[in-house]
Amino acid sequence: MLRNFLVVLLMVVGMLCKSETLTYTVIHDGKSVGKIHIDRTKVNDVTQYKFESNVVVNMLLTVKVYDKMDVTFKGNQLTNAYLYRTLNGRVRVKNYATWNGSQYNMVDKDDDKSIIKHPIYHTTACLYYIEPSNIPYVYSEKFQKMIAVMSVGNKRYVLNLPNGNKAYYTYANGVCSLVEAETDWATLKFVLNKHQL
C-alpha cells in the first residue's frame, strides 16, 4: 500500500517537475577543451537554469576557466541571477541580481552595487533554450546590463558585448546548436551534442 502510494507520488512529482538538460562540447582551434552542462527545470510557475562548465585551453600559458550560473524565473519574470567564474583559480566574476518587488538589486565581487528598475523577462541563460526571434534584449549575468539581440540571418543572432567582444548564437529545432564566443583570451565554440538536436 505504502509502496503504491510512493510510486504514484513520484509520478505526480515527475509530471509537475520537468527537467531538460543540454550538453555542449567547447572547441578551441579545432580541439575539445571542455564541456558545458545546462539544466532547465520547471516546477509549477518557477523555472530555474543551472549552468556549469570547465574549460582548459593550452596556449603559451594554460588557461583554466570554471563557470557556475544559477538563474530563477517566477512566471516569466527573473527573480534571481547568480554567476560565479574563476580564471586559473582566481575569482573573476561573482555577480548577484535579486528582484525586491520594484527593482533588481545587483552586486558584484567587488561589492559594487547597481539597480535595474524594470522587470527582466530573458537572460543569456534563456538563449540556450529559446530562439530569440522576438526578443530585442536580454540581461547579461556577466555584465549586469541589458544587451541588444540582433538577427544576422539564417537562425543566427549576435550580442555585441560591452567589452567589445561578440557572441553569436545559432539555432536548430528551436534550441541553440552553436555558440561562437569571443573572450578576452580566446575565441571558443560551444557545440551542442548531436543527439540533442
C-alpha positions in Angstrom: 0.0 0.0 0.0 2.7 2.5 1.0 4.8 1.4 -2.0 1.9 2.1 -4.4 1.4 5.5 -2.8 5.1 6.3 -3.2 5.0 5.2 -6.8 2.0 7.5 -7.5 3.6 10.4 -5.6 6.8 10.1 -7.7 4.8 10.0 -10.9 2.9 13.2 -9.8 6.2 14.9 -8.9 7.6 13.9 -12.2 4.7 15.4 -14.1 5.0 18.7 -12.1 8.8 18.9 -12.4 10.1 19.0 -15.9 13.8 19.0 -16.4 15.7 19.5 -19.7 19.5 19.1 -20.0 21.7 20.4 -22.7 25.4 19.4 -23.1 27.9 21.3 -25.2 31.5 20.5 -26.2 33.7 23.5 -26.0 36.1 23.8 -29.0 39.2 25.9 -29.4 41.4 25.7 -32.5 39.6 22.6 -33.6 40.2 20.7 -30.3 37.8 19.8 -27.5 38.8 21.8 -24.4 35.8 21.3 -22.1 32.1 20.7 -21.5 29.1 22.8 -20.6 26.1 21.3 -18.9 22.9 23.3 -18.6 19.7 22.2 -16.8 16.4 23.9 -17.2 13.9 22.8 -14.5 10.2 23.8 -14.3 8.1 23.3 -11.2 4.7 24.9 -11.4 5.4 28.5 -12.4 9.1 28.5 -11.3 11.8 28.0 -14.0 15.4 27.5 -13.0 18.5 27.4 -15.2 21.7 25.8 -13.8 24.8 26.2 -15.9 28.2 24.7 -15.2 31.4 24.5 -17.3 35.0 23.6 -17.1 37.3 24.7 -19.9 41.1 24.2 -20.1 42.9 25.9 -23.0 46.7 25.3 -23.5 48.2 28.3 -25.3 51.5 29.9 -24.3 50.1 29.6 -20.8 47.4 27.2 -19.6 44.0 28.9 -19.0 41.5 27.2 -16.8 38.0 28.7 -16.6 35.2 27.4 -14.3 31.7 28.9 -14.6 28.7 28.3 -12.5 25.4 30.1 -13.1 22.0 29.8 -11.4 19.1 31.8 -12.7 15.4 31.6 -11.5 12.2 32.9 -13.0 8.8 33.1 -11.4 6.1 33.2 -14.0 8.0 34.8 -16.9 10.0 37.3 -14.8 13.5 37.0 -13.5 13.7 36.8 -9.7 17.3 35.9 -9.1 20.5 35.5 -11.1 24.0 34.4 -9.9 27.2 34.0 -11.9 30.5 32.8 -10.5 33.6 32.5 -12.6 37.2 31.6 -11.9 40.2 32.0 -14.2 43.2 29.9 -13.1 41.6 29.5 -9.7 41.1 33.3 -9.1 37.6 34.7 -8.8 36.9 36.9 -11.8 33.1 37.2 -11.6 30.7 36.8 -8.6 27.5 38.6 -9.6 24.1 38.6 -7.9 20.8 40.1 -9.1 17.7 39.9 -6.9 14.2 41.3 -7.6 12.8 43.0 -4.5 9.3 43.7 -5.9 10.1 47.0 -7.5 13.7 46.8 -8.8 16.7 44.5 -9.2 19.4 45.0 -6.7 22.7 43.9 -8.2 26.1 43.4 -6.6 29.5 42.2 -8.0 32.6 40.6 -6.5 34.0 44.0 -5.5 30.7 44.8 -3.7 29.8 47.4 -6.3 26.1 47.9 -6.3 23.7 48.9 -9.1 20.0 48.6 -9.9 17.6 48.0 -12.8 14.2 49.4 -12.3 12.2 47.3 -14.8 11.2 43.6 -14.9 13.5 41.3 -16.9 12.0 38.5 -18.9 15.0 37.0 -20.6 18.7 36.5 -19.7 21.6 34.9 -21.6 20.8 31.6 -19.9 17.5 31.5 -21.7 19.2 31.8 -25.1 20.2 28.1 -24.9 16.6 27.0 -24.9 14.7 29.8 -26.7 15.5 31.2 -30.1 15.3 35.0 -29.6 13.4 35.7 -32.8 11.1 38.2 -31.0 13.4 39.1 -28.1 15.1 42.5 -28.5 17.1 42.5 -25.3 18.5 40.0 -22.8 20.0 40.6 -19.3 23.7 39.6 -19.2 24.5 37.8 -15.9 28.2 38.7 -16.5 27.9 42.4 -17.4 24.7 43.0 -15.2 23.2 45.0 -18.1 20.6 44.7 -20.8 22.2 43.8 -24.2 20.5 44.0 -27.6 19.9 40.8 -29.5 20.3 41.2 -33.3 19.4 38.7 -36.0 22.2 38.2 -38.6 20.0 35.8 -40.7 19.7 32.1 -41.0 18.6 31.5 -37.4 21.8 33.2 -36.1 21.9 36.1 -33.7 24.6 38.3 -32.3 25.2 40.0 -28.9 27.6 42.9 -29.0 29.1 42.8 -25.5 30.0 45.9 -23.5 33.7 44.9 -23.6 33.8 45.0 -27.4 33.6 41.2 -27.8 30.7 39.4 -29.7 28.8 36.2 -29.1 26.9 34.5 -31.9 24.0 32.0 -31.2 22.8 29.7 -33.9 19.6 27.6 -33.6 18.2 24.3 -34.9 14.8 22.9 -33.9 14.3 25.9 -31.6 17.4 25.1 -29.4 20.8 26.7 -29.5 23.0 24.4 -31.5 26.2 26.5 -31.6 27.6 29.5 -29.7 30.7 31.3 -31.1 32.1 33.4 -28.2 34.9 35.9 -28.3 36.5 36.1 -24.9 39.4 38.2 -23.7 41.8 35.3 -24.0 40.4 33.1 -26.9 37.6 32.5 -29.4 35.5 29.5 -28.4 32.8 27.4 -30.0 30.1 25.6 -27.9 28.7 22.8 -30.0 25.6 21.0 -28.9 25.9 17.3 -28.6 24.3 15.9 -31.8 21.9 13.5 -30.1 20.2 16.5 -28.5 19.2 18.2 -31.9 
